């Protein structure tokens, strides 16, 4: 009796395992299909306007925005320098944006600091 039971248990386990594997494979194929569709949609939409901005330009933009709150002259000048470096390296789009953002943020940050400082003292 135990031999019959063992065989039926083994066949049940094999059937269960094949069901698990086939459902996992079906989910995997469905995910791959969704990924391909998403990639096609992204390609059809075209490149983002910010795709071609280099690392130095992004660093300049971040320094410029940080200069609104912390050490405006120092971080603003660093952002302008990084933007100029990006322009020198050939980043015709991101470099001028970094310089403009840094310059504007440095001026606005200095004005904010001056107004807050004049009220404190």
VMD Tcl script that draws the C-alpha trace (Angstrom):
set ca {
  {0.00 0.00 0.00}
  {2.80 2.38 0.81}
  {4.30 1.90 -2.65}
  {1.11 2.99 -4.34}
  {0.77 5.92 -1.99}
  {4.40 6.94 -2.58}
  {3.96 6.84 -6.36}
  {0.80 8.87 -6.21}
  {2.52 11.38 -3.93}
  {5.49 11.64 -6.29}
  {3.27 12.14 -9.30}
  {1.29 14.75 -7.37}
  {4.53 16.58 -6.45}
  {5.70 16.47 -10.07}
  {2.40 17.85 -11.27}
  {2.43 20.55 -8.61}
  {6.02 21.49 -9.43}
  {5.31 21.70 -13.16}
  {2.28 23.91 -12.41}
  {4.41 26.23 -10.26}
  {7.16 26.43 -12.88}
  {4.74 27.04 -15.73}
  {2.89 29.79 -13.84}
  {6.21 31.42 -12.90}
  {7.33 31.26 -16.52}
  {4.02 32.77 -17.67}
  {4.42 35.67 -15.20}
  {7.99 36.18 -16.36}
  {6.95 36.29 -20.02}
  {4.13 38.72 -19.20}
  {6.58 41.02 -17.38}
  {8.97 40.92 -20.33}
  {6.10 41.81 -22.69}
  {5.12 44.77 -20.47}
  {8.75 45.93 -20.33}
  {9.01 45.81 -24.12}
  {5.79 47.81 -24.50}
  {7.01 50.42 -22.01}
  {10.34 50.70 -23.82}
  {8.55 51.18 -27.14}
  {6.41 53.93 -25.61}
  {9.49 55.68 -24.25}
  {11.23 55.47 -27.60}
  {8.15 56.79 -29.39}
  {7.97 59.77 -27.01}
  {11.48 60.83 -28.02}
  {14.30 62.07 -25.84}
  {13.65 64.22 -22.80}
  {14.86 67.83 -23.02}
  {17.13 67.14 -20.04}
  {18.66 63.91 -21.40}
  {21.68 65.60 -22.93}
  {22.72 67.61 -19.89}
  {26.08 66.46 -18.57}
  {27.24 65.74 -15.05}
  {29.06 69.03 -14.57}
  {25.98 70.97 -15.61}
  {23.83 69.02 -13.16}
  {26.36 69.66 -10.40}
  {26.28 73.38 -11.27}
  {22.48 73.44 -11.13}
  {22.48 71.68 -7.75}
  {25.08 74.08 -6.34}
  {23.10 77.02 -7.69}
  {19.87 75.84 -6.09}
  {21.66 75.11 -2.81}
  {22.97 78.68 -2.85}
  {19.42 79.89 -2.24}
  {19.70 78.71 1.36}
  {23.36 78.11 2.21}
  {26.35 80.41 1.57}
  {25.01 82.12 -1.59}
  {28.26 83.72 -2.80}
  {30.35 80.56 -2.37}
  {27.92 77.98 -3.78}
  {26.75 80.39 -6.50}
  {30.32 80.92 -7.69}
  {30.98 77.18 -7.59}
  {27.82 76.59 -9.66}
  {28.87 79.24 -12.18}
  {32.30 77.65 -12.42}
  {30.84 74.20 -12.96}
  {28.50 75.58 -15.62}
  {31.42 77.27 -17.37}
  {33.37 74.03 -17.19}
  {30.40 72.20 -18.74}
  {30.32 74.77 -21.58}
  {34.06 74.32 -22.09}
  {33.60 70.54 -22.25}
  {31.01 70.96 -25.01}
  {27.71 70.90 -23.13}
  {25.92 73.58 -25.15}
  {22.57 73.00 -23.48}
  {23.24 72.31 -19.81}
  {26.18 74.64 -19.28}
  {24.30 77.90 -19.90}
  {21.36 76.62 -17.85}
  {23.71 75.90 -14.92}
  {25.32 79.34 -15.20}
  {21.94 81.08 -15.33}
  {20.44 79.11 -12.45}
  {23.55 79.63 -10.31}
  {23.73 83.35 -11.03}
  {20.05 83.91 -10.35}
  {20.07 81.75 -7.21}
  {23.19 83.49 -5.90}
  {21.57 86.92 -6.28}
  {18.23 85.84 -4.80}
  {19.95 83.95 -1.95}
  {22.06 87.00 -1.11}
  {18.96 89.21 -1.07}
  {17.10 86.75 1.16}
  {20.07 86.55 3.50}
  {20.39 90.33 3.64}
  {16.71 90.82 4.43}
  {16.69 88.12 7.11}
  {19.97 89.36 8.57}
  {18.85 92.99 8.76}
  {15.80 91.98 10.81}
  {17.83 89.85 13.21}
  {20.37 92.50 14.20}
}
mol new
graphics top color blue
foreach p $ca { graphics top sphere $p radius 0.5 }
foreach p [lrange $ca 0 end-1] q [lrange $ca 1 end] { graphics top cylinder $p $q radius 0.2 }
display resetview
